[in-house]
Amino acid sequence: MTDLPQFQPAQVAVTFVGAGPGAAAHLTLGAYRALQGADVVIHDRLVGAEVLALVPPHVTLVDVGKEGFGPSTAQADINAALVAHGVTGKRVVRLKGGDCGIFGRLDEEIDAIEAAGLSFAILPGLTSAAVAAAGIGQSLTKRGRNRALRIVTGHDMAGFADQDWRGMAQAGEVTAIYMGKKSARFIQGRLLMHGADAATPVTAVENVSRADQRVVAATLGTLPQAVATLDGPAVLLYGLAPRQARIALTQLQEARA
């Protein structure tokens, strides 16, 4: 096998790394090498245990987890930790679940790093929507079905997040909804109000790609009841129904073996 170029996290003060949704099989080669070369890894709550297990024992792990509507490390404290470790000259990896740039507060942390005169690099990761869709045997886009893909959040700093409900409600549209469990009834009401069909499929994928992943098939009409059965983090795939989920999950488990 031809040797691939080594990624050198020492070139910058802080390297932002997308860890994927949980399974080590979804970690990129660049992300893996950044972890192997790190001195400090500052990680989120949603980073999978399989990924954290790949961090060498000598590396300092700093947990700065945040949870929607729950216990969280203040963003200002995360920014301060990044700067404090970054100025030491050590190789710092900021490890984020999924992809760094999708609902990951990346810009706020980059602003803090740049304000301190530090350099950074970004290694994107697989986002939960892509992995969840693959896990149910579906694609996020399809010719003749949807000409666009929305990735939205169920809540923002002001509470439940407003969206382009009329656009989402059109037949054939696909939307990946992050952090949508607590706002499921709000989402249902807004979509129905704007003409969405109650029979539109919605698939909830809990603990995406992890050993305890669970797929719950629902419709817009049954969405609140469906998500009420979920305990872990989930992505809602509005407009998609499961297909070959069992096969996809089996293949993932074989890849881990």
N, C-alpha and C positions, 0 to 999 in steps of 0.2 A: 504493500500500500504506500502510495506517495505521501510523504510528510506534508502536512498543511502548515501555512504560516502561523506562527504563534501570535496571539493577541497580547499586547504588552500594556496592562493597566497602569504600569508605572509612568507611562507617558503623560498622564493627566492626574490631577489631584483626586477626582471622584469619577467613577464609572457607574453610570446608571444601567442596570441590567434587568431585562424582563425575564422573569423566572417561568413564564407559562402558568397555566392554571393549577398545576399541582404535581403531575406525574413527571418523574425525571426523564421519561422518554420524550417529553416535549421541550426539554431544555436545548437551546442551540449549542453548537460546538464552541462558538465564541463566548457564550455565557459560562459554559463549563470551565473554560480556560481562564476566564477572568476570576472565577471563584478560586481556582487552584493557585492563582498568583496573588490573592488578596492578603492583606494584613488585618483588615477590619471589614466586616460585612454588617451593614445596617439594613435590617430586613422588616418587611411588613408581616402582619398576622396571616395573610392569605398565602404566603409562600409555603409550598408543600413540604411535608416532612421528608419526602424522598429527595427533594432538592437540597434541603439543609443538611442532609446526611452526607452530601458530596463535599461539603466545606471541610477543609483539612482541620485536624484537631487544634493546631496552634493558632488558628485564626480567631480573633475576638468577635463574638456575635453580639449585636446590639438589637434588641427587639423594640421596635417603635410602632407596634400594631395600632390600627385604627378600625373601629367598628361603627357602621351606620346606626344611629340612635342608641349607641352603647358606649362602653368604656373606650377611650381613645387617648393616644398620645397627641398632645396639641401640636399643630403644624409648626408653630414657632419653636417648639422644643426639638422637633425633628430637624428643622433648618439649622438650629444652633449646634446640634450633634454633628451634622454633616460638616459644618465649618470647623468645629473644634477638632475633629479627626482629620479633616482635610489639610489643615495648616501644619500638621506634624510631619508631613512628608511621607507618611505611610500610604500604602496602596489601599484606597477605600473603595468598596463596592456598595452601592445603594441598590439593594435587591428588592424589586417590586413584583407582586403577583401579576400574572398575565403579561400585558405589554405596558411599558413605562408610560407611554403617551396617551393611553386611553383611560380616562377617569383615575389617573394616578397622581395628580397634583405635581406633575413634573415641572411645569413652568415656575411654580412657586419656589421649588427647591433649587432650580437653576438660577433664579434671580438672587437667592441668598448666597449661592456659591460665587456668582459673578461679582456681587457686591463686596465680597471678601477678597476679590482678586484671584480667585482660584479657577483652574481650568477643569473641563469635564468632557466626557464622551458618553454616547448613548448606544447601547446594544439592545435593539428591540426584541420582544418576545412574542410568543403566540398568545393571542388574546382569547379569552374564554368563549366568545361567540363562535369563533372558527372551530375550536376543539369540540364544543358542545354540538355543533351542527354535524361535524364528522362522526361524533359518537352516536347520533341517531340516523346515520346513513343519508344525510341530506347535504345539499350545497346551499350556500347563503344567497346565491344569485342563480337564475335560470332563464335561458332565452324563452321569450314568450310569456314569462310569468312576472318577473319584477325587473325594472330597469334601474333600480336604485336599491341601496341597502342602508337602513338607518341603524345606528348604534346610539342608544339613548340611556339616560340614567333615570331611575324611578324617583329619586329625590336629590335635591341640591341644598345649598346653604339656606334657602328660604323655606324648605319643606318639600312637599310633593311637587315634582317638576312638571311644568306645562310643556307640551310638545305641539308639533304640527298634527293635531288629531285628525283633521280632515284628510290630510295626505296619507296618514297611517291607515285610515279607515277604508281606503280604496281596496277593491278586490285584487288579490295577488301580491299585495305589498308584504315585505318581510322586515321585521324590526327586531333587533336584539336588545333586550331591556336588562340593564345591569341594576342591581340593588332595587329590584322591583317587588319583593315579597310584601313588604309592609304597605306599599302603594297599590297593590293589585286591584282592590275594589275601586279606587280612584281612577286607575287606568281603564278598567272595564267600563265604568260609567261615562268617562269622557269619550271613549271610542264608540260606544253604543249611541251616545248623544249625537255624534257626528256621522252616523249612518253605517257603522260597521255591522257585519252580520254576526249574530251571536254564535253561529256555528263555525266561525273562523278558528282553525286549529291554533293552539298555543301549547308549546312543549316546555316544561320546566325541567332543567337539568341541574340537579343539586350536586355539590362537590365535584365539579367537572374534572374528569380524567383520573380521579383518585380511586383507591380501592373500594370506597364506600359510595361511589357515584350512583345516583338514582335518577331515573327518567320517569317523569310523570306526564302522561298525555292528557290534555284537557282541551277545552274550547274557550272562547272568550266568555261564553255564558257560564261556564263552571270554574273560571280561573280563581276567584277568591277561595273557594272551597279546596281547590287542588293545592294551592301554595300553603294553605293552613296546615298541611301535613308535612311540610318541610322544616327541618331544623337547621341545616347548614346553609352556606352561601349558595346562591343559585342564579342562573341566567335564564331569562324567559325568552323563548324564540317564538315571537308572534308571527303567525302565518305559516309555520312549519309543523308537520306531524312526524312522529318517529317512523323510520324505515330502516330495517336491518340493525337496530340498536344492539341486539344481542350479539350479532356477528362482530360488529365494531368493537364492543367491549371485550369480547373474547380475544380479538387480535391484540388489543392493548395489553391484556393480562399476559399473553404469550410473549410480547415484546419485553415485558418486565422480567420474565423468568430467566 
